[in-house]
Amino acid sequence: MKKLLFISLLLFAGQLNAQTTRWRATIQLDGATLPFGLEIQKKSNNNFQVYILNASERFQTDDASVSGDSLIIPISLFDAELVVKMTDKSLTGFYRKNKGRKSFIQSPFNATLGYNFRFVNNKTPFSANVQGKWAVNFTNFTTKKVSISVGEFKQKGNAVTGTFLTTTGDYRFMDGNIVGDSLFLSTFDGSHSFMLRAKIEGQKMTGIFHTGVRGSKGMEAVRNEKAELPDVKKLTYLKEDFDKLNFTFPNENGQKISLSDEAFKGKVVVVQILGSWCPNCMDESRYLAPFYKKTKDKGLEIIGLAYEIKLDSAFFRTKMNLIRKRFGIEYTLLQAGVNNAESASESLPMLNKVVGFPTMLVIDKQGKIREAHTGFSGPGTGHYYTEWVSQFESLIEKLLKE
């Protein structure tokens, strides 16, 4: 047994050497195989830096290490991990995502050395083009509930990148190919595991969108360069019986913090409704953290209201430490509730409702809500993200001068 373990460690050392290696990885969904890229860099004999690759994104995992005959790749931010063994030029194992730390979802994982294509190589014949904007309907197979979205794609040859925008955020960096008359797209970051398979018929597409290891829903799309979402600035608002937002929640040390505290009076305050489990929230935090550092001395404060998978102070403290370290967050973070829109709505009764995560409330120096924004269009949405940044920073600058 010890000899076999030693041989396994030699295989790791031989394949995962000092130079960077790239792998075409897959996880198994119900009825589909989702591909993504993996980059592994050796840091020491037993430690590795790993990146998950989707389109232009390189998502950094926690440091990976060899344990026994396996390489453990933790993704602590999303309570997930990849556990793999190496045989020759392949990796095999599983992807596991915890659900409340009492149960978990597990799926087979495989990878081969060399990341030269997503679904097919660039010489594979294709007969369709999806470049541009699409009006999309997703249909829940069980409830028949329809949710609207906007798809926007870029195509070069048979390679396609893009995303779907929704009122509660985008589906981040999707990557794939046109194969004949069909579109295949996927993304995986340890939390999201999304994959689309759709047939293209002229100006229409129909297919199945896989959401996570177990879920799926129908997809219908029509090419429409004017496709738009409902105004995400009108979904959440202050009820008529209230003139200001207020709340009191504990921070990581258990200290009760209120919006009415002296520290926030006369300041422009951004209230970020988030969860560490929410990739769109993390995209938003990645932007807000450095913006706060350069703007706080001008009179800006940010308060993050975190809704986590359980109400446990130790768990909350651990999660906040993780995101503070990852994104360099220096602003206030408070434990506000559990991770669903109903909990957020109940904890903030002066609002009509919280539709989803993230939601941002911008409050002026007099304590009035000047803007409420549901969802977040992150870097994967291209010009939508840069436009939001420009509008947000212009609003903050205006309010600071008032």
C-alpha positions, 0 to 999 in steps of 0.5 A, spaced: 500 500 500 505 504 501 509 503 495 502 504 491 501 511 495 509 513 493 508 511 486 501 515 485 505 521 488 511 520 483 505 521 478 503 527 481 510 530 481 511 528 474 505 531 471 504 537 475 511 539 474 513 546 475 510 549 469 503 550 468 499 545 465 492 545 462 486 540 462 480 539 459 475 537 465 468 535 465 463 534 470 457 529 469 450 532 470 443 529 469 443 527 462 449 532 460 456 532 460 459 539 462 466 541 460 470 547 462 478 548 463 483 547 468 489 550 469 494 547 475 501 550 477 505 547 482 507 551 488 511 546 492 512 538 492 505 538 495 501 544 494 498 547 487 495 553 485 489 551 480 484 556 476 478 554 473 477 557 466 471 559 462 471 564 456 476 570 459 475 568 466 480 565 470 477 563 477 482 562 482 480 556 487 484 555 494 490 552 494 490 545 492 494 539 495 496 532 495 492 527 500 494 520 500 493 518 492 488 524 491 489 532 489 484 536 493 482 542 490 478 546 495 473 552 493 471 554 500 467 560 498 462 556 495 463 550 500 465 545 494 471 541 492 474 537 487 477 531 489 481 527 483 486 522 482 491 521 476 493 516 471 497 517 466 495 523 462 488 524 465 484 526 472 478 522 475 474 523 481 468 527 483 466 534 484 462 535 491 458 541 493 455 541 500 448 543 502 448 546 509 454 541 511 449 536 513 448 533 506 451 534 499 451 533 491 456 529 488 458 528 481 463 524 477 469 528 474 474 527 469 480 531 465 485 530 460 491 533 459 491 539 454 485 544 454 485 545 446 477 546 445 471 546 449 466 542 446 469 541 439 475 543 436 475 549 431 475 545 425 468 542 426 463 544 421 458 549 423 452 552 419 449 557 424 451 564 427 448 566 434 452 573 434 448 578 437 442 579 442 436 574 443 430 575 447 430 568 452 424 565 456 426 559 461 420 554 463 420 550 469 419 543 467 415 542 473 411 548 475 411 551 468 413 558 470 416 562 465 422 567 467 425 572 462 432 573 460 436 576 455 442 572 451 448 576 448 453 572 444 459 573 440 462 568 435 468 567 432 468 561 427 464 556 431 467 558 438 461 562 442 462 566 448 457 570 452 452 570 457 444 570 459 442 577 463 436 576 468 433 581 473 437 577 479 444 577 475 447 574 469 449 567 468 457 569 468 462 567 463 459 562 458 463 558 453 462 554 447 461 552 440 456 551 434 456 544 432 452 543 426 446 547 427 446 547 435 449 551 440 453 548 446 455 553 452 457 551 459 460 555 465 463 552 472 466 556 477 464 551 483 457 554 485 454 555 478 454 549 473 450 551 467 450 548 460 445 549 454 444 545 449 439 548 443 438 547 436 438 553 432 432 554 426 433 561 423 432 566 428 429 562 433 433 557 438 430 551 442 433 547 447 435 545 455 438 549 460 442 545 465 442 548 472 446 545 477 448 537 477 440 535 478 436 541 475 434 543 468 429 547 464 426 549 457 429 554 453 426 558 447 429 564 444 428 569 438 433 573 435 432 581 437 437 586 438 432 590 442 431 585 447 431 588 454 429 586 461 424 590 466 427 596 469 431 593 475 431 599 479 424 599 480 423 592 483 425 594 490 422 600 493 420 603 500 413 602 502 409 608 502 408 608 510 416 609 511 420 614 509 427 611 511 431 604 511 433 602 518 436 596 521 440 593 526 444 586 525 450 583 529 457 584 525 462 578 526 464 580 533 457 580 535 456 587 536 450 590 534 450 595 528 445 600 526 444 604 520 442 610 524 449 609 528 453 616 528 458 612 524 453 613 518 450 619 519 451 625 514 454 619 509 453 616 503 451 609 504 451 603 500 447 597 502 449 591 499 444 585 500 449 579 499 451 572 500 457 568 500 454 563 496 452 567 490 457 568 485 454 574 482 454 577 489 462 576 489 462 579 482 459 585 486 464 585 492 470 584 487 468 591 484 465 594 491 472 593 495 477 597 491 472 602 490 470 603 497 478 604 499 479 609 494 472 613 496 471 612 503 475 618 505 470 622 501 464 620 505 462 613 503 460 608 507 458 601 505 454 596 509 454 588 507 447 585 509 449 577 509 444 572 508 448 565 509 445 558 509 444 558 516 444 562 522 450 560 526 455 566 528 461 561 528 459 559 520 458 567 519 464 569 522 468 564 517 464 566 511 466 573 512 473 572 513 473 568 507 470 573 503 474 579 506 481 575 505 479 574 497 476 580 495 480 585 500 473 587 503 474 593 509 467 595 509 462 593 514 459 586 514 453 584 518 449 577 519 442 579 517 438 572 515 438 566 511 439 565 504 433 566 501 429 572 498 423 571 503 428 572 509 431 578 506 424 581 505 422 579 512 428 582 515 427 589 512 420 590 512 420 597 510 421 595 503 416 592 498 420 586 497 427 583 496 427 580 489 434 576 489 441 577 490 445 581 490 440 587 491 443 594 492 440 600 496 444 607 495 442 612 500 444 619 500 446 624 506 439 625 509 438 618 509 433 617 503 434 611 498 436 614 491 436 608 488 435 601 489 438 596 484 436 588 483 441 583 481 448 585 478 451 584 471 458 582 472 464 582 468 462 577 464 456 581 461 461 586 457 458 593 456 453 592 461 458 591 466 462 597 464 456 602 463 453 600 470 460 602 473 460 608 470 453 610 472 454 608 479 460 612 480 457 618 477 451 617 482 456 616 488 460 622 486 453 626 485 451 624 492 457 626 495 457 633 493 450 634 495 
